[in-house]
Amino acid sequence: MSAFAQSPGDPTVQPVPTSVVERVDAADSTLSDPRNAVLSLGSNLGNRLETLQGAVDALEDTPGVRVKRVSPVYETEPWGVEPGSQPTYFNAVVLLRTTLPPSSLLERAQAVEEAFHRVRDEQWGARTLDVDIVAYADVVSEDPRLTLPHPRAHERAFVLAPWRDLDPEAALPGRGTVTDLLAAAGREGVEVRRDLELRLPE
């Protein structure tokens, strides 16, 4: 099923939170043979919300990219480090339609990170901005530069929770449904911030 499909009439599907922002327009007609992509955004340094919004805006400004949905903002504990050793993250997930191939989308994601002064000194270090490609259509690739889907997305609640908010029926290729993966990962250290919201660019 498409990453953007939903079944609102299914009583087993929880309603999408009101803080999900969705674009419904005809602009996709300007894209030739677009593909779905899921990107995860995270920030735990500086003005976290402003940085995430800047990333959304920069992605939308990219030729061949159309941001279709933006998840609620989640506040999450840092991954892979001692509790309390870093500030908490703000995380979100965006769903795109794009004509860029995965390699070009990766280059753009890294350029957006660099625009916000991302430093790559250590694997689990604090950072102004993370932009990760979680999934690209149904592509499965072991390319060391860009493994698809993201090799750790299936165990990261800070990716799965906002993605599920956007599409309860979404699936991670080769791993199963986002709903089932989130149930297995649990929600400890991951809290939705209903007082915050990201907007879609005009």
NUVEX-57138 format. One record per atom (N, C-alpha, C): x, y, z. Coordinates in steps of 0.1 Angstrom, whole numbers, plus 2048, in hexadecimal, padded with zeros to 3 digits. Layout:
! residues N
XYZ/...
//
This chain:
! residues 202
8087F4800/800800800/80980C800/8048177F9/80C8237F9/80F829807/81A830808/81E836814/814840818/80B84580F/80284F813/7F384A813/7F183D812/7E4838812/7DE837821/7D1839822/7CB83882F/7BD83282D/7B782C837/7AA827837/7A282D843/79D839841/79784084C/78A839851/784830849/77882984D/77B81D855/787819856/78B80D85E/78B81186D/78280B875/78180E883/78E80A88B/796802885/7A37FE88D/7AE80888B/7AC812882/7B681C87F/7B3828888/7BD82C890/7BC838899/7BB844890/7B484E894/7B385B88C/7C186188C/7C3868881/7D086F87F/7CF87C888/7DA87F890/7DA88A899/7D7897891/7D18A1897/7CD8AD891/7DA8B588D/7E58B2893/7F18B9890/7F88B4883/7F38AA87D/7F88A5870/7F58B0866/7FF8B585E/7FC8BF854/7FE8B8846/7F38BA83E/7F38B3831/7F08BD826/7F78BA81B/7F48C380F/7EC8BB805/7E18C1801/7D88BB7F7/7D78C57EB/7DE8C37E0/7DD8CC7D5/7E18C57C8/7E28CC7BE/7E48C67B1/7F38C87AC/7FB8CD7B6/8098D07B2/8118C47AE/80D8B87B2/8148AC7AE/8158AA79F/80C8B1798/80B8B0789/8188B5783/8208BD78B/82C8C3785/8388B9787/8358AE78E/8408A4790/83D898786/847893780/846888776/84A87B77D/84187277E/844865784/849866792/84286D79B/84886F7A9/8478627B1/84F8617BB/8508567C4/84D85B7D2/8488527DB/8468567E9/8538547F0/85685D7FA/86285C803/85E860811/86485A81A/86185D829/86E86182F/86F86D834/87B87383A/878876849/882873851/882876860/88A882862/88588B86A/88C89886E/88E89787D/89A89C882/89D89D890/8A68A8893/8A48AE89F/8AD8B98A4/8AE8B98B3/8BA8BA8B8/8BB8BC8C7/8C48C78CB/8C88D08C2/8D08DC8C5/8CA8E88BF/8CB8F38C6/8C69008C1/8B69008C2/8B19088B9/8A290A8B9/89D8FE8B1/8998F38B8/8968E78B1/88A8E88A8/87F8EE8AC/8738EF8A4/8768F8898/87D903899/88190B88E/889904884/8928FB889/89B8F4880/8938E9878/88A8E287F/8818D9878/8798E086D/8738EB870/86B8F3866/8748F785B/8808FB85E/88A8FF853/88D8F384A/88E8E7850/8918DC847/8858D883E/8798D9844/86D8D783C/86C8E1830/86F8EE833/86F8F8829/8798F581E/8858F1823/8908EF819/88D8E3810/8878D9816/8838CD80D/8798D1803/86F8D9807/8658DE7FE/86A8E77F3/8758EE7F6/87C8F67EC/8848EF7E2/8858E27E4/88E8DA7DB/8868D67CE/88C8D97C3/8868D57B6/8848C67B6/8788C27B2/8758B37B1/8708AE7BE/86E8B67C8/8698B17D5/85C8B97D9/8528B17DE/8468B77E3/8438B17F0/8438BA7FB/8408B5808/8318B4809/82C8A780C/81E8A580C/8188A581A/81F89F824/81A89F831/8258A183B/8228A7846/82B8A9851/8248A485E/82C89C866/827896872/8268A087D/81F89C888/8218A3895/8308A3899/8338AC8A2/8408AD8A8/8418A48B4/84B89C8B5/84E8948C1/85A8988C8/85A8988D5/86689A8DD/86B88C8E2/8778898E0/87C87C8E2/88A87C8E9/88D8728F0/89A8708F6/8A486D8EB/8B18728ED/8BB86E8E3/8BD85F8E2/8C185B8D6/8C384C8D3/8D18498D5/8D483E8DC/8E28388DD/8EB83F8E6/8E68488EF/8EF84F8F9/8E984D907/8F1851911/8EC85091F/8E185A921/8D6856928/8CB85F92B/8D086C932/8CC87792D/8CF884933/8DC88A92E/8E4883925/8F1888920/8EF891915/8E389290F/8E189B904/8D38A1905/8D08AD8FF/8C38B28FF/8B98A98F8/8AC8AA8FA/8A38A28F3/8A18A78E5/89C89E8DD/89A8A18CF/88C8A58CC/88A8AD8C2/87D8AF8BB/87E8A78AE/87489E8AC/8748968A0/867897899/86889588C/85C895883/85F88C877/855889870/856881863/84E889859/85488984D/84E890841/84C885836/84188682F/83F87E823/840886817/84888280D/84B889801/8468827F5/8448897EB/8438847DD/84F88A7D6/8578827CF/8638877C9/8668807BC/86D8877B3/8728817A7/88187F7A8/8878837B3/8958817B5/8988727B8/8A386D7B3/8A785F7B7/8AC85F7C5/8AC8547CB/8B18537D9/8BE85A7DC/8C88587D3/8D585E7D5/8D486E7D5/8CC8737CC/8CB8827CC/8C38877D8/8B987F7DC/8B28837E8/8BB8837F4/8C48797F5/8CD879800/8D7885800/8DB8897F4/8E48957F3/8DD8A17F7/8D08A27F4/8C88AE7F8/8C68AD807/8C38A280D/8C18A181C/8CE8A5823/8DA8A181E/8E68A4824/8E98B3823/8E58B9817/8E78C7815/8DF8CF81F/8D38CB822/8CA8D182B/8D08D1839/8D58C583D/8DC8C384A/8E78CD84B/8F08CE841/8FB8D7841/8F78E6842/8EC8E983C/8E78F783C/8E48FB84B/8E08F1853/8DE8F3861/8E98EF86A/8F58EF864/9028ED86B/9038E0872/8FE8D586C/8FF8C8871/90E8C4872/9128BF87E/91F8BA880/91F8AB882/9288A487B/92889587B/934890883/93889588F/943891896/94288389C/93687F8A0/9348738A6/92686D8A2/9258608A3/91985989D/90C85E8A5/90D85E8B2/9018618BA/90286F8C0/90A8788BA/90C8858C0/8FF88E8BE/8FE8988C7/8F48A28C5/8F58A98B7/8EA8AD8B2/8EB8B38A5/8DF8BD8A3/8E38C789B/8D88D1898/8CD8CB88F/8D18C2886/8C78BD87D/8CB8AF878/8C28A6878/8C3899872/8B8898867/8BC89485B/8B2892850/8B588484B/8AD87A84E/8AF86C84A/8A4868840/8A9861836/89F85B82C/89B84D833/88F84C837/88A84083D/886836833/87F83A829/87A83181E/879839811/87B832806/8798387F9/87182E7F0/8648317EE/85C8287E7/85D81A7ED/85E8107E5/8608027EB/86F7FE7E9/8788077E7/8868047E4/88C7FD7F0/8937F27EE/89B7EB7F8/8AA7EB7F2/8B37F17F9/8C17F27F4/8CA7F0800/8D57E97FD/8E07E8807/8EC7F1804/8EA7FB7FC/8F48047F8/8F980A806/90780A808/90C80F815/90A81E817/90982580C/90783380D/8F9837810/8EF82F80C/8E183180F/8DA82480F/8D981E81B/8D281281D/8C381581E/8BB80E815/8AC810815/8A5802817/89B803820/89780E829/8A2810834/8A181B83B/8AB81E845/8AD81284E/8B980E851/8BB801858/8B7800866/8B580C86D/8B080C87B/8A381287D/89C816872/88F81C874/88581387B/886806879/87C7FD87E/87C7FC88D/887801894/8888008A2/88880E8A9/8858188A1/8868268A6/87782C8A8/87382D8B4/8658328B6/8648418B2/86F8488B2/86F8568AE/86D85889F/86F84D898/86B84D889/85D847888/85B83C88E/84F83488C/84283B891/84384289D/8378498A2/832854899/83A85D895/83586888C/83186287F/83885887A/83485286D/82684C86E/824845879/81783F87B/80C84987B/80F855881/80585F882/801863874/80A86386B/80886785D/80085D855/804850857/7FE845850/7FE838858/7F383585F/7F282A867/7F481C860/7F381D852/7F481084B/80180F843/80A818846/81781883F/81F80C843/82880883A/8317FC83D/83F800839/8487FA841/8577FC83E/85B7F0836/85F7F282A/8637E6821/86C7DC828/8687D0828/8707C582E/86F7C483D/8677CD844/8667CD852/8587CB858/84E7CF850/8417CE855/83A7DC856/82E7DC85C/8277E885E/82D7F1868/82B7FE866/830808870/82980687D/81C80387D/815801889/81A7F6891/81D7EA88B/8237DF892/8317E1897/8397E888F/8467EB893/8467F589F/83D7FE89F/83C8088AA/8388008B7/82F7F78B6/82B7EF8C1/8367E78C7/83F7E28BE/84A7DA8C3/8557E38C9/8577EF8C3/8617F88C8/85D7FF8D5/8508018D7/84B8098E3/84D8188E1/84781F8EA/84782E8E9/84F8358F4/85682D8FC/85E833907/86783E902/86784A909/86F855905/86B85C8F9/85F85A8F4/85A8608E8/84C8668EB/84B8738EB/83F87A8EF/83B8848E4/82E8848E0/82988E8D6/82889B8DD/82C8A68D6/82B8B48DA/81F8BA8D3/8138B98D9/8078BF8D2/8078CE8D2/8108D48DA/8118E28DA/8198E88CF/8208E08C8/8288E48BD/8238DF8B0/8268E68A5/8228E1898/82B8E688D/82E8DE883/8358E2877/82B8E586C/82E8EE864/8258F2859/82B8EE84C/8228EC842/8268EA835/8298F882E/8338F9826/836906820/82A909816/828916814/81E91B80B/8219177FD/
//
